[in-house]
């Protein structure tokens, strides 16, 4: 398996939903204003511009809700948030640490940075195995609740 879907917390789902509703309302209100101010070129242009920006942002948020995942493509780990993505060389990863108490998996990079992998706990082992297949030097450690 080379694709691992994000597991958003309930709070993130609520926030994403609120942002979606906000942009949908902004689109409606700005298109409504564009129709009302159709005779005033400046107000019409501003309303239409704001509606366009709101549509773009709405598409980005909805895409992030529908298609959030990690993908292993060749020698890269791709963090995909809908239409936006970033990629990191898997060879830059030196360790994965599972924190049992917080139920988190942290990816440590050689440049002393880290990232929390937002995947379901049951896929931690599969995620590690997929990364290790590309870069055998990656270590996996576990921090128990007692530590």
C-alpha positions in Angstrom: 0.0 0.0 0.0 1.5 3.3 -1.1 -1.4 5.7 -0.2 -2.3 6.5 3.4 -5.4 8.7 4.0 -5.2 11.5 6.6 -7.2 11.0 9.8 -8.6 14.4 10.7 -9.8 15.0 14.3 -13.4 15.9 14.8 -12.3 19.5 15.6 -10.6 19.8 12.2 -13.7 18.5 10.5 -15.8 21.1 12.3 -13.4 23.9 11.3 -13.2 22.7 7.7 -17.0 22.6 7.6 -17.3 26.1 9.0 -14.7 27.4 6.5 -16.6 25.7 3.7 -19.9 27.3 4.8 -18.2 30.7 5.1 -16.8 30.6 1.6 -20.2 29.4 0.2 -21.9 32.3 1.9 -19.3 34.7 0.6 -19.9 33.5 -2.9 -23.6 33.9 -2.6 -23.4 37.4 -1.1 -20.8 38.7 -3.6 -22.7 37.4 -6.6 -25.9 38.9 -5.1 -24.0 42.2 -4.7 -22.7 42.0 -8.3 -26.2 41.7 -9.6 -27.5 44.6 -7.4 -24.5 46.8 -8.4 -24.4 45.8 -12.0 -24.8 49.4 -13.1 -21.8 50.6 -11.0 -18.7 49.1 -12.7 -16.4 49.4 -9.8 -18.7 47.8 -7.2 -19.6 45.1 -9.8 -15.9 44.4 -10.4 -15.1 44.2 -6.7 -18.0 41.9 -6.0 -17.2 39.6 -8.9 -13.5 39.5 -7.9 -14.4 38.6 -4.3 -16.8 35.9 -5.5 -14.0 34.5 -7.8 -11.5 34.4 -4.9 -14.1 32.8 -2.7 -14.8 30.1 -5.3 -11.1 29.3 -5.6 -10.7 29.0 -1.8 -13.8 26.9 -1.5 -12.5 24.5 -4.1 -9.2 24.2 -2.2 -10.9 23.6 1.1 -13.4 21.0 -0.3 -10.5 19.2 -2.1 -8.6 19.1 1.2 -11.6 17.5 2.8 -12.1 14.9 0.0 -8.5 14.0 -0.8 -6.0 14.3 2.1 -3.3 11.7 1.9 0.3 10.7 2.0 1.6 8.9 -1.1 4.9 7.2 -1.7 5.9 7.9 -5.2 9.3 6.5 -6.2 11.8 8.0 -3.7 9.5 10.7 -2.5 6.9 11.0 0.3 4.1 13.3 -1.1 1.9 15.1 1.4 -1.3 15.8 -0.6 -3.9 18.2 0.7 -6.5 18.1 -2.1 -5.0 20.1 -4.9 -2.0 21.3 -2.9 1.0 19.1 -2.2 4.5 19.0 -1.0 7.1 16.3 -1.5 10.0 15.2 0.6 12.8 12.8 -0.3 12.3 9.6 1.7 16.1 9.5 2.1 15.8 12.6 4.3 13.7 10.7 6.8 15.8 8.9 9.5 13.2 7.9 12.1 9.5 7.4 12.9 8.5 7.5 16.5 5.2 6.3 17.8 4.0 8.1 20.9 1.5 5.7 22.5 0.1 8.2 25.1 -0.7 10.9 22.5 -1.5 8.3 19.8 0.8 10.1 17.3 3.3 9.1 14.8 6.2 11.6 14.3 8.4 11.7 11.2 11.9 13.0 12.0 14.0 14.4 9.2 17.8 14.6 8.9 17.6 18.5 8.9 16.4 18.3 12.5 12.8 19.0 11.6 9.8 16.8 12.2 6.2 16.3 11.2 3.3 14.5 12.8 1.8 11.9 10.4 -1.9 12.3 10.5 -2.8 8.7 9.7 -4.9 6.1 11.5 -3.0 4.2 14.2 -3.8 0.9 12.6 -1.7 1.9 9.5 1.5 3.0 11.3 3.2 -0.4 10.6 2.2 -0.3 7.0 3.4 3.2 6.6 6.7 2.4 8.1 7.0 -0.8 6.0 6.3 1.2 2.8 9.0 3.9 3.7 11.5 1.2 4.8 11.1 -0.5 1.4 12.5 2.7 -0.2 14.9 3.7 2.5 16.1 0.7 4.7 18.0 3.0 7.1 14.8 4.4 8.6 14.3 3.5 12.3 11.0 2.9 14.2 10.8 3.7 17.9 8.0 3.5 20.3 7.5 5.8 23.4 5.2 4.2 25.8 2.8 6.0 28.1 5.1 5.4 31.1 8.2 7.1 29.5 
